[in-house]
Amino acid sequence: MKKSIIGAILLGLAIMMPVPSMARVQIGISISLPPLIAYSGPPELVVIPGTYVYFAPDVDVSIFFYDGWWWRPWQGHWYRSTHYDSGWVYYSRTPYFYNRLPSGWRSEFRAHQWRGNEWNYSRVPHEELQKNWRTWQRERYWERQHNWGVKDWNSKSRSGSDYSTKQSEKSKGSSKSERKGRD
């Protein structure tokens, strides 16, 4: 009987004693990823004269390729991927190359003109770009072989700087507010 009373007291104390609980607070900030783009096949790209930045002219949104990465602005943020059609991840700043693009480049593309000269740009198949972009950049392919496809144009004398040799600075970013609508 003594054991029963002690057991009942211990049971009563266990029930009445507050059980420590742990509270969990979770705060999250999410940045949504851009929607997928439906491609009929790998995109063809065009190099922007004086740069080694390529863009996909047949896509309704801005898609760039530079230095082994695919780049995409969406809703005020930048995303990059190693693939043109998947794997987009948030990039916290405006990519360096974007701030160096000449203003009005998209209008000049549509008019087949570059700084007042005829621009017979080449459409580069995706596979060819993936295979050659590094060599083309290192060996300055577009300047030496094709002059960017611009008739009578010298990129060094007209661009103000040699964009392709800015390798040490290319990874530097800047705020997205510095240049909105650069096309």
C-alpha positions as CSV (number, residue, x, y, z in Angstrom):
1,M,0.0,0.0,0.0
2,K,2.9,2.3,0.8
3,K,4.3,1.7,-2.7
4,S,0.9,2.5,-4.3
5,I,0.6,5.8,-2.5
6,I,4.2,6.8,-3.4
7,G,3.5,5.7,-7.0
8,A,0.3,7.8,-7.1
9,I,2.1,10.8,-5.7
10,L,4.9,10.5,-8.3
11,L,2.4,10.1,-11.1
12,G,0.4,13.1,-9.9
13,L,3.6,15.2,-9.7
14,A,4.6,14.1,-13.2
15,I,1.2,15.1,-14.6
16,M,1.1,18.5,-12.8
17,M,4.7,19.6,-13.4
18,P,5.1,21.6,-16.6
19,V,7.0,19.9,-19.3
20,P,9.6,22.1,-20.9
21,S,8.9,22.7,-24.5
22,M,10.9,24.2,-27.2
23,A,9.5,26.9,-29.4
24,R,10.8,27.2,-32.9
25,V,10.8,30.4,-34.9
26,Q,11.5,30.3,-38.5
27,I,11.9,33.3,-40.7
28,G,12.4,32.8,-44.4
29,I,12.9,35.1,-47.4
30,S,12.4,33.6,-50.7
31,I,13.2,34.8,-54.2
32,S,11.2,32.9,-56.7
33,L,13.0,31.5,-59.7
34,P,12.1,32.6,-63.2
35,P,9.6,30.6,-65.2
36,L,11.0,28.0,-67.6
37,I,11.3,29.0,-71.3
38,A,9.9,26.6,-73.9
39,Y,12.6,26.2,-76.6
40,S,12.0,24.3,-79.8
41,G,15.7,23.4,-79.7
42,P,18.9,24.9,-78.4
43,P,19.0,28.6,-79.2
44,E,21.2,30.3,-81.8
45,L,23.2,33.2,-80.4
46,V,24.6,36.5,-81.7
47,V,27.8,38.1,-80.3
48,I,27.4,41.8,-79.4
49,P,30.3,43.7,-81.2
50,G,33.2,44.7,-79.0
51,T,32.2,42.2,-76.3
52,Y,32.2,38.5,-75.9
53,V,28.6,38.6,-74.7
54,Y,26.2,36.5,-76.7
55,F,22.4,36.9,-76.7
56,A,19.6,34.7,-78.0
57,P,17.6,36.9,-80.5
58,D,14.8,34.4,-81.0
59,V,13.7,34.2,-77.4
60,D,11.0,36.6,-76.0
61,V,13.0,37.3,-72.8
62,S,16.6,38.4,-72.4
63,I,19.0,35.5,-72.3
64,F,22.7,36.1,-72.4
65,F,25.8,33.9,-72.5
66,Y,29.1,35.2,-71.2
67,D,32.2,33.4,-69.9
68,G,30.6,30.0,-69.6
69,W,27.4,31.1,-67.9
70,W,23.9,31.7,-69.1
71,W,22.4,34.9,-67.6
72,R,18.8,36.0,-67.3
73,P,17.3,39.1,-65.7
74,W,13.8,38.6,-64.2
75,Q,11.6,40.8,-62.0
76,G,14.5,43.0,-61.0
77,H,16.9,40.2,-60.1
78,W,19.6,38.2,-62.0
79,Y,19.9,34.5,-62.4
80,R,22.6,32.3,-63.9
81,S,23.0,28.8,-65.0
82,T,25.4,26.5,-66.8
83,H,22.5,25.4,-69.0
84,Y,20.3,27.6,-71.2
85,D,17.1,25.7,-70.2
86,S,17.4,24.7,-66.6
87,G,19.3,25.1,-63.3
88,W,18.7,28.8,-62.8
89,V,20.0,30.2,-59.5
90,Y,19.7,33.6,-58.0
91,Y,22.7,35.9,-58.5
92,S,22.9,38.7,-55.9
93,R,24.1,41.5,-58.2
94,T,24.1,42.7,-61.7
95,P,26.7,40.8,-63.7
96,Y,29.8,42.8,-64.7
97,F,29.3,42.2,-68.5
98,Y,25.8,43.8,-68.5
99,N,27.0,47.1,-67.2
100,R,29.5,47.2,-70.1
101,L,27.0,46.6,-72.9
102,P,26.8,49.6,-75.3
103,S,23.4,51.3,-74.9
104,G,21.1,50.8,-77.8
105,W,22.6,47.4,-78.8
106,R,19.2,45.7,-79.3
107,S,18.0,48.5,-81.6
108,E,21.2,48.2,-83.7
109,F,20.7,44.5,-83.9
110,R,17.2,44.9,-85.3
111,A,18.4,47.5,-87.8
112,H,21.5,45.4,-88.9
113,Q,23.6,48.4,-88.0
114,W,26.4,48.9,-85.5
115,R,27.6,52.4,-84.8
116,G,26.5,53.5,-88.2
117,N,28.1,50.6,-90.1
118,E,26.4,47.6,-91.7
119,W,26.2,44.7,-89.3
120,N,26.1,41.2,-90.9
121,Y,26.0,39.3,-87.7
122,S,26.5,35.6,-87.6
123,R,24.0,33.3,-85.7
124,V,26.1,30.9,-83.8
125,P,24.6,27.5,-83.1
126,H,24.5,26.5,-79.4
127,E,26.7,23.5,-79.9
128,E,29.4,25.5,-81.7
129,L,29.4,28.2,-79.0
130,Q,29.7,25.6,-76.2
131,K,32.6,24.0,-77.9
132,N,34.5,27.2,-78.9
133,W,33.6,30.2,-76.7
134,R,36.7,29.9,-74.5
135,T,39.1,29.6,-77.4
136,W,37.3,32.4,-79.3
137,Q,37.6,34.7,-76.3
138,R,41.3,33.8,-75.6
139,E,42.4,34.1,-79.2
140,R,40.2,37.1,-80.0
141,Y,38.4,35.3,-82.8
142,W,35.7,37.9,-83.5
143,E,38.2,40.7,-83.9
144,R,40.8,38.8,-86.0
145,Q,38.6,36.7,-88.2
146,H,35.2,38.4,-88.6
147,N,35.6,42.0,-87.2
148,W,32.3,41.1,-85.3
149,G,30.5,41.0,-88.6
150,V,30.5,44.8,-88.8
151,K,31.7,46.3,-92.1
152,D,34.5,48.8,-91.8
153,W,34.5,48.9,-88.0
154,N,37.4,48.8,-85.7
155,S,36.3,47.7,-82.2
156,K,39.3,49.2,-80.4
157,S,39.0,52.6,-81.9
158,R,35.2,52.8,-81.6
159,S,34.5,51.1,-78.3
160,G,36.7,53.2,-76.1
161,S,38.3,50.2,-74.4
162,D,39.2,46.6,-75.1
163,Y,36.3,44.8,-73.4
164,S,37.6,41.3,-74.0
165,T,40.8,41.8,-71.9
166,K,39.0,42.9,-68.7
167,Q,39.2,39.4,-67.3
168,S,40.2,40.5,-63.8
169,E,37.2,42.8,-63.5
170,K,34.5,40.7,-65.1
171,S,33.4,39.0,-61.9
172,K,32.8,42.3,-60.1
173,G,29.1,43.1,-59.8
174,S,27.2,46.2,-59.3
175,S,23.8,47.1,-57.9
176,K,20.9,46.4,-60.2
177,S,19.8,50.0,-59.8
178,E,22.9,51.2,-61.7
179,R,21.6,50.3,-65.1
180,K,18.0,49.2,-65.7
181,G,16.9,48.6,-69.3
182,R,20.3,48.3,-70.9
183,D,19.2,47.5,-74.4
